[in-house]
């Protein structure tokens, strides 16, 4: 009798082991599935208004993560804090005219090419200088943010900005930023792909003066963890300009609607 009970208990242990082995295999398959699935991370540093649909395009960095069948894609300069400040305003404007919008981040130069070729449907904001080169863009004629461009230096002997310093010192600017390209026309200058890279290079003394948009420049300087140089903003500003939202010509029908919406939002 005792021997039978022991045998039964032994059998049950074997069955229990098989159960736990199968259960562990089942759990491992679930873990494999979850880890191998794509993980979508929404854009940071921008508040997402409730109730808006933001569409995901896997090749680019996009503000939002929902999938949509049709959407207006608006490009912005990916590492520009200045550009990011206008995105909530544009979200609200597009919502008012009943159009879904996705914001697609590019480097500044690539963004110009993308909007001019119709690879995106609009540019979040640019100065009016864009109209001199890109004739197939339509201005949404409500001023958005005011751009202030400054010279920044790592040298103690430069006290203030003047065009003279542009001729006497080594220069660097962000590729695709139209106002700085306009100021530096005819002068030799190194180029950076983004605002953070621009000020990292200035911090490392790879140039004496960097031209930067104030809001993005200040954010880039704050991001430098262990500064090697003391970087100062030179006064007066190089330029103060209005910025506007632009659409590719194929979407010009949206311009008057967006102008009305922005006028209502901004109160201008």
N, C-alpha and C positions, 0 to 999 in steps of 0.2 A: 504494500500500500504506500509506504513512504517512498519507495523507489519510483512508483508511478507518479506521485506528486512531484518529486524532484525532476522527473523526465518532462512532465507537463510544464513546470516552471522554466526549465531550460528551453523548451520549445517556444514558450511565450517570450522569453528574452530574445531569442533569435528573431521572432516576428517583430518585436519592438525595435530591434536594431535595424531590421530592414525598413521599417516605417520611418525611423529617423534618418536613415540614409537617403531614402527617396525624398523626404521633406527637405533635407539640406540641398539636394540636387535641384529641387524645385525653386528654392530660394536663390540659389546661385544663378539660375536661368533668368529670374526676374531682375536680379542685380545687373547681369550682363546686358539685358534689354534696356534698362534705364540708363546705364552708363554709355551705351553706344548710341543713344538717341541724341539728336542735336539739341543744344541748350541755347535758348534765345535770351539775350540780355538787352533790355531796353536802354536807350540812351540816358546818360546821367546829367546832372547839373541843370535840368530843365523840368519844371513842374508840368505834369500832364493834366490838363483840364478834364474834369469828369465828363463822360458822355461823348467824347470824340473818338472816332475810329482812326488809328494810326496804322499804316500798312508796312509790312516787312518786305524788303527786297534783299535777298540773302547776300548779294555781291557787295553791297555798300553798307556803311554804318547808317542806320535809320533810327530816328526818334520814334520809338513805339514798336509794337510787336504783333499786331493783329494782321491777318491776311485779308486782302480786299481784291475784288475782281477788277476794279477801275479806280484810279486815284490820280490826282494832280501831284506830281513830284517836284518839290521845290528844293533846289540845292542851297547849301550854305557852307561857309568855310569851317571845316571840322574842328579846328583847334582855336577858333576865334570866340572869345567871350563876348566880344562886341556883337557878332552875328547871333549868338545864342539869346541875347537879351530881347531880340525882336521876334523870336519864334512864337511865344505865347500870343502876341498881338496878331500875327498872321494866322495862327490857328483859329482865333476867334473870328477874324474877318472871313476866312474861308467857310467856317461853320455858318456864318450869317447868310452867305450866298448859296448855301446848300451843297457845297462841294467838299469831298473828302481830300485830305492833304497828308502827304508823307514828306518829312524833311530828310534829305540825303546829304551826308557829309563828305566833302572832298577837300583836298589841298586847294589853295586859292587859285592857282593857275589852271589846274585841271577843272575846277568848277566853271571857269570862264569858257573853256572849250566845250564842256558838257552842255551848258545852256545854249551856246551859240549853234551847236550841232543838233539841238533838239533831243539830246539824250536825257535831259530833265526838262521840265515844263516851265521852270522859272528860277530866278535867283533871289534869295531871301532879301538881301539889300546890297546896293552898290551906290557909289557916287555917280553923278551924271557923266563923268568922263567915259564911262562904259559905252555911251552912245556914239562917241567919236569913231570907235573901232568896230562895234558890233551893231550893224544896222538892222538886224532881224529881231531885235529886242524891243519890247513895248514897255514904256514907263507907266507904272501905276502912280499917278501924279499927286500923291499925298506924302509929304515929307515924314520920315519915320524918326530915326535917331540922328543926332548931330555928331559927326565924326570930328575928332580932334587929333591931328597928327603931330607928333613931337620927334625931336632928335634926343636920343639917350646916349650918354657917354660914360666910359670907364676912366676917363682922364681928369685929373684934378686941375689942369691948366686951362681947360676950356670953361669959360664963365657963362656964356650965353650963346644962343643960337643966332647965326647969321649965315647967309649964303657963302660967306668966306670960308667957314669951317668945312663946308662940303668940298672945297678945292684943296684944303691943306691936310686933311686927315683921311685915313682909310675908312671905307663905308661898307655897310651891309644893310640889306632890307629883305623883306619877305617876297618871294616870287609870286606874281599874280595880284599884288595889292596895287591898284591903279594909281592912287594918289602919290605913293612913294616912287613908283616907276616914272611918273610925270615929273616929279621934282628932280630925280636923278638922271633924266634924259641927257645923254651926251657925256656923262661922267662914268668912271669905272667904279663898280661896286660888286661886292660878293653877294650871293643870294642864299637864303635859307628857305626850307620847304614849309615851315610853320612858324608861328610866333614863339612857341616854347624853344624851338631850335635856334631862332634868331637871337634870343636873349641868353641862351646857353653859350652861344658862340661869342657874344659880347662879353659875358662874364669870364670866359676863358681868354679874353684879349686877342681874339682872332680878327678884330677890327676895332677902330677907335670910336666910331659912331654908328648907331643903329637907328633906322627910321621905323617908328612903330605907331599904331593906333592906340590911343591912351588906354582904353579899357582893357584891350587884349594884352597890351604891354605890362600893365600893372599885375594882371593875373599871371602872366608868364614869369615875372620877377618873383612873385610870391611862391611859385612852384619850385624855385631853385633851392634845394635842401641845404647845401653848404656853399654859400657864395664865395668866390675867389676874389671878387672885385667889388668896389663900391660904385654902383651905377646910379647916375643922376639924370633926371629929366631936365632938359634945357629949355629956357623960356627966351622969347615968346614962342607960342606954337608955330609950327611950319604952316599948317593949314587948318581951317575950320570949314567943314562942308556938310551940306545936307545929304542924306541918303534916302534911296527909294527902293521899293520892291519892283522887280522886272519880270515880265512874262515873255516866253518865246512867242513869236508872231502868230503861231498857229493857235494860240489861246488869247488873242487880243480881245475877243468878245467878253472875256472876264474882267478886263481892265475897268470899265465904268462901274460895274457891280462892286468890285473890290474898293474902288475909290469911295463909293457911297458908304460901304461898310466901315472902312478905315476912318472916314470923316466922322462917323457916328461914334466909333470907339475912342478916337483920339480927341475928338471935339474941336477939330480945326475947320 
